[in-house]
Amino acid sequence: MANRLEGQVGVITGGASGIGLACARRYVTEGARVVLGDRNPDALAAAAAELGAAVVSEQVDVTVEADVERLVARAVTEFGGLDVAVNAAGFGTFGFIADHPVDEWRAVIDTCLTGVMLSVKHEGRIMRDAGHGAIVNIVSINARVPAEGMSAYCCAKAGVEMLTRCAAMELGPSGVRVAGIGPGFIDTPMTAFTQVVPAIRDAYLASTPLGRAGQPEDVADAALFLVSEDGRWVSGDTLFVDGASMNKAYPELHKLVGA
Ligand SMILES: NC(=O)c1ccc[n+]([C@@H]2O[C@H](COP(=O)([O-])OP(=O)(O)OC[C@H]3O[C@@H](n4cnc5c(N)ncnc54)[C@H](O)[C@@H]3O)[C@@H](O)[C@H]2O)c1
């Protein structure tokens, strides 16, 4: 099936790489025009060049409200409105709580949680006023599965799952749906380090009952379902796209570094 987003306009944060870029490719293939936002100018230029006239790009830091407002406004000025959005910008750090610099904690919370809040705020305003729209927040299995050394990331993602539920209640009466996707282990630049530390990759695969690494396209297909007409009665929930890995303990990464 194609053209499920024909004539629609999207905003994708973290759209220059990995899961966000896969969503952009999928949405464009289905007929959407998309504004890509990312803080990495080189990756953004490459993504925009690949996707052509269906895409415009904006260098933004999602922790800066004026940047997010400018990004979302471009959907209206360039393409005439905003129908769908994917909030994928994010990253993690590694450090045990007793040794974790608070600046690193704040950076993760700022991007992964506050950045999603700012995105939903500005996307939601436009959608609320238009009386329709669908937003997908990229969560993680770490919203529910604790990981040693990843407390900031786990807490930020748990916050995004709850933000998704709250936003779905507030925006639902205006015809706007808000849902989450919780990926498991997905091959993207964020997890590229596992390609060079085989023990870590093996541990991720061992904790994934379906027995392979997820691909960004696995997430993009779910992100298409959620914003399309097929997902019309889904809001507030997070769909875990993880090969069943939520049911297993998270790899003990600190024991595997250097293994
Ligand atoms: N890869 C995985 O295994 C996995 C698993 C669960 C959840 N996730 C989540 O998926 C999302 C996408 O991650 P990915 O794996 O595609 O990683 P990625 O590194 O390929 O892409 C993330 C993008 O976000 C951008 N970004 C980071 N901070 C930003 C900021 N402050 N402002 C604007 N852009 C910013 C980066 O420049 C990058 O292009 C993240 O939220 C991540 O936490 C990834």
The ligand as an ORCA input file, in Angstrom:
! r2SCAN-3c Opt
* xyz 0 1
  N      18.860      2.930     18.409
  C      18.260      2.342     19.432
  O      18.567      1.176     19.791
  C      17.155      3.052     20.158
  C      16.394      2.305     21.068
  C      15.373      2.935     21.766
  C      15.125      4.272     21.563
  N      15.884      4.988     20.693
  C      15.558      6.398     20.532
  O      15.319      6.668     19.179
  C      15.584      8.044     18.921
  C      16.461      8.145     17.676
  O      17.711      7.539     17.980
  P      18.594      6.821     16.854
  O      18.925      5.480     17.360
  O      17.964      7.000     15.538
  O      19.925      7.686     17.019
  P      20.711      8.617     15.981
  O      21.877      9.106     16.742
  O      20.908      7.910     14.705
  O      19.684      9.810     15.720
  C      19.391     10.760     16.703
  C      19.398     12.129     16.043
  O      18.964     13.090     17.039
  C      19.754     14.255     16.846
  N      19.770     15.022     18.089
  C      20.301     14.647     19.281
  N      20.153     15.636     20.169
  C      19.506     16.641     19.536
  C      19.076     17.933     19.929
  N      19.271     18.397     21.182
  N      18.443     18.715     19.028
  C      18.251     18.272     17.761
  N      18.657     17.071     17.324
  C      19.274     16.269     18.214
  C      21.129     13.743     16.451
  O      21.900     14.747     15.805
  C      20.770     12.566     15.541
  O      20.720     12.966     14.186
  C      16.231      8.604     20.185
  O      15.246      9.295     20.928
  C      16.675      7.361     20.910
  O      16.723      7.562     22.302
  C      16.897      4.399     19.981
*
